Amino acid sequence: MGSHYWGFETHGVVPDIVTMAKGMGNGFPMAAVVTTPEIANAMSQAIHFNTFGGNPMACAVGSAVLEVIDEEKLQENSRVIGTYLIEQLAKLRDEFDIVGDVRGKGLMIGIELVTDQASKTPLPAEKIMKVWDDTKELGILVGRGGLYGNTFRIKPPMCITKQDADFGVAALRKAFEMNRNIGKS
């Protein structure tokens, strides 16, 4: 997010349970569940089994990842480069009618693809796949999400540079140019 470790913190919400995985281990397979003392105490009343719960190596890895995030100021980088990236991607919305919206915070960014900006009708799946495949051929990998699968999910690593961001925007621009009229056909 660039300002907090978890997105919910930006909304003033305190959840009862938070689950996390993947990125917290920076490639090391691990996950965690964080909860309130009341819920944690209730778990002690039941029998449950966890193969890797409390693994000392996973705890060390998780702590080391947090230390690197702090030492290398990766949250600040996420805020600065994320803001820059969103601003650059927003320019694509002005250039291409199939870009219906660009939204996000930090390095969690979505680009919604539509048939046209006026109707905001989701771009059909087969047309999304054409643009998606073209972005891959141009050197960037993006996810897909949204209710209709028409939103490109951009989630670069926290160590992304301005040069990396520019490369990604240029690749997306080229993919959109290659498919400029795809929403009209």
VEXDREN-2710 file (C-alpha; in Angstrom, 1 decimal):
% VEXDREN-2710
k/r/px/py/pz
1/MET/0.0/0.0/0.0
2/GLY/2.9/2.3/0.6
3/SER/1.7/3.5/3.9
4/HIS/0.6/0.4/5.8
5/TYR/1.4/-3.3/5.8
6/TRP/-2.2/-4.2/5.2
7/GLY/-4.9/-2.5/3.1
8/PHE/-7.5/-2.7/5.8
9/GLU/-5.4/-0.3/7.9
10/THR/-6.0/2.5/5.4
11/HIS/-9.8/2.3/6.1
12/GLY/-9.7/2.4/9.9
13/VAL/-11.0/-1.2/10.2
14/VAL/-9.8/-3.7/12.8
15/PRO/-10.7/-7.2/11.6
16/ASP/-11.2/-10.1/14.0
17/ILE/-9.0/-12.4/11.8
18/VAL/-6.3/-11.7/9.2
19/THR/-4.9/-14.4/7.0
20/MET/-1.7/-13.9/5.0
21/ALA/0.7/-15.9/2.9
22/LYS/2.9/-15.8/-0.2
23/GLY/4.7/-12.4/0.0
24/MET/5.3/-12.6/3.7
25/GLY/7.9/-15.3/3.0
26/ASN/9.4/-13.7/-0.2
27/GLY/9.4/-17.1/-1.9
28/PHE/9.6/-19.3/1.3
29/PRO/6.3/-21.2/1.7
30/MET/4.6/-19.9/4.7
31/ALA/1.3/-18.4/5.9
32/ALA/-0.1/-16.9/9.1
33/VAL/-3.4/-16.3/10.8
34/VAL/-3.5/-13.3/13.2
35/THR/-6.5/-12.9/15.4
36/THR/-7.9/-11.4/18.6
37/PRO/-7.0/-12.9/22.0
38/GLU/-10.6/-13.9/22.4
39/ILE/-10.7/-16.0/19.2
40/ALA/-7.2/-17.4/19.9
41/ASN/-8.3/-18.5/23.4
42/ALA/-11.4/-20.2/21.9
43/MET/-9.1/-22.3/19.7
44/SER/-7.4/-23.7/22.8
45/GLN/-10.8/-25.3/23.7
46/ALA/-10.9/-27.5/20.6
47/ILE/-8.6/-30.1/19.2
48/HIS/-6.9/-29.0/16.0
49/PHE/-3.9/-30.0/14.1
50/ASN/-1.3/-28.0/12.2
51/THR/1.6/-29.7/10.5
52/PHE/3.9/-26.7/10.3
53/GLY/2.5/-24.4/13.0
54/GLY/5.2/-22.5/14.8
55/ASN/8.0/-23.7/12.5
56/PRO/11.1/-21.8/13.8
57/MET/12.6/-21.5/10.3
58/ALA/9.4/-19.9/8.9
59/CYS/9.3/-17.5/11.9
60/ALA/12.9/-16.5/11.1
61/VAL/12.1/-16.0/7.4
62/GLY/9.1/-13.9/8.2
63/SER/11.0/-11.7/10.6
64/ALA/13.9/-11.3/8.1
65/VAL/11.4/-10.3/5.3
66/LEU/9.9/-7.6/7.6
67/GLU/13.4/-6.3/8.5
68/VAL/14.3/-6.0/4.8
69/ILE/11.1/-4.2/4.0
70/ASP/11.9/-1.7/6.7
71/GLU/15.7/-1.4/6.1
72/GLU/15.3/-0.9/2.3
73/LYS/12.3/1.4/2.7
74/LEU/10.2/-0.7/0.4
75/GLN/6.9/0.6/1.7
76/GLU/8.1/4.1/0.7
77/ASN/9.2/2.8/-2.7
78/SER/5.7/1.2/-3.1
79/ARG/4.1/4.6/-2.4
80/VAL/6.4/6.6/-4.6
81/ILE/6.6/4.2/-7.6
82/GLY/3.0/3.1/-7.2
83/THR/1.7/6.6/-7.4
84/TYR/3.9/7.2/-10.4
85/LEU/2.8/4.0/-12.1
86/ILE/-0.9/4.8/-11.5
87/GLU/-0.4/8.3/-13.0
88/GLN/1.3/6.8/-16.1
89/LEU/-1.3/4.1/-16.5
90/ALA/-4.1/6.7/-16.2
91/LYS/-2.7/8.3/-19.3
92/LEU/-3.5/5.1/-21.2
93/ARG/-7.2/5.6/-20.3
94/ASP/-7.0/8.9/-22.2
95/GLU/-5.3/7.3/-25.2
96/PHE/-7.4/4.1/-25.6
97/ASP/-11.1/3.6/-25.5
98/ILE/-10.8/0.0/-24.2
99/VAL/-9.3/1.3/-20.9
100/GLY/-12.3/2.0/-18.8
101/ASP/-10.6/2.7/-15.5
102/VAL/-7.3/2.6/-13.7
103/ARG/-7.4/2.3/-9.9
104/GLY/-5.3/1.2/-7.0
105/LYS/-3.2/2.1/-4.1
106/GLY/0.5/1.6/-3.8
107/LEU/1.5/-1.3/-6.0
108/MET/-1.9/-3.0/-6.1
109/ILE/-3.3/-1.7/-9.4
110/GLY/-6.2/-2.6/-11.6
111/ILE/-6.8/-1.7/-15.3
112/GLU/-10.4/-2.3/-16.3
113/LEU/-10.8/-3.2/-20.0
114/VAL/-14.1/-2.3/-21.6
115/THR/-15.7/-2.3/-25.1
116/ASP/-15.9/1.5/-24.8
117/GLN/-15.6/4.1/-22.1
118/ALA/-19.1/5.5/-22.5
119/SER/-20.9/2.2/-21.8
120/LYS/-18.2/0.6/-19.7
121/THR/-19.4/-2.8/-21.0
122/PRO/-16.8/-5.3/-19.9
123/LEU/-14.5/-6.5/-22.8
124/PRO/-15.5/-10.1/-23.6
125/ALA/-13.2/-12.9/-22.4
126/GLU/-11.8/-13.9/-25.8
127/LYS/-10.8/-10.3/-26.5
128/ILE/-9.3/-9.9/-23.1
129/MET/-7.2/-13.0/-23.8
130/LYS/-5.8/-11.5/-27.0
131/VAL/-4.7/-8.3/-25.2
132/TRP/-3.4/-10.4/-22.2
133/ASP/-1.4/-12.7/-24.5
134/ASP/0.1/-9.7/-26.3
135/THR/1.3/-8.1/-22.9
136/LYS/3.0/-11.4/-22.1
137/GLU/4.7/-11.5/-25.5
138/LEU/5.9/-7.9/-24.9
139/GLY/7.5/-9.0/-21.6
140/ILE/5.1/-8.3/-18.8
141/LEU/2.9/-10.7/-16.8
142/VAL/-0.3/-9.4/-15.3
143/GLY/-3.1/-11.2/-13.5
144/ARG/-6.8/-11.0/-14.4
145/GLY/-9.6/-10.4/-12.0
146/GLY/-12.8/-8.6/-11.4
147/LEU/-16.4/-9.8/-11.6
148/TYR/-16.1/-10.3/-15.4
149/GLY/-12.4/-11.1/-15.6
150/ASN/-11.8/-7.9/-17.5
151/THR/-9.5/-6.2/-15.0
152/PHE/-5.7/-6.6/-15.4
153/ARG/-4.2/-6.9/-11.9
154/ILE/-0.8/-5.4/-11.7
155/LYS/1.1/-6.3/-8.6
156/PRO/4.9/-5.8/-9.1
157/PRO/7.4/-6.5/-6.4
158/MET/8.1/-3.9/-3.8
159/CYS/11.6/-3.3/-5.2
160/ILE/10.3/-2.1/-8.6
161/THR/12.2/0.9/-10.0
162/LYS/10.9/3.8/-12.1
163/GLN/12.7/2.2/-15.1
164/ASP/10.7/-1.0/-14.5
165/ALA/7.5/0.9/-14.3
166/ASP/8.2/2.7/-17.5
167/PHE/8.9/-0.6/-19.3
168/GLY/5.6/-2.0/-18.0
169/VAL/3.6/1.1/-19.2
170/ALA/5.3/1.0/-22.6
171/ALA/4.5/-2.7/-23.0
172/LEU/0.9/-2.1/-22.1
173/ARG/0.7/0.9/-24.4
174/LYS/2.0/-1.3/-27.2
175/ALA/-0.4/-4.1/-26.5
176/PHE/-3.3/-1.6/-26.4
177/GLU/-2.1/-0.1/-29.7
178/MET/-2.0/-3.6/-31.3
179/ASN/-5.6/-4.0/-30.2
180/ARG/-6.9/-0.5/-30.6
181/ASN/-10.1/-1.4/-32.3
182/ILE/-10.8/-4.7/-30.4
183/GLY/-13.7/-3.2/-28.4
184/LYS/-15.5/-2.1/-31.6
185/SER/-15.4/-5.5/-33.4
END
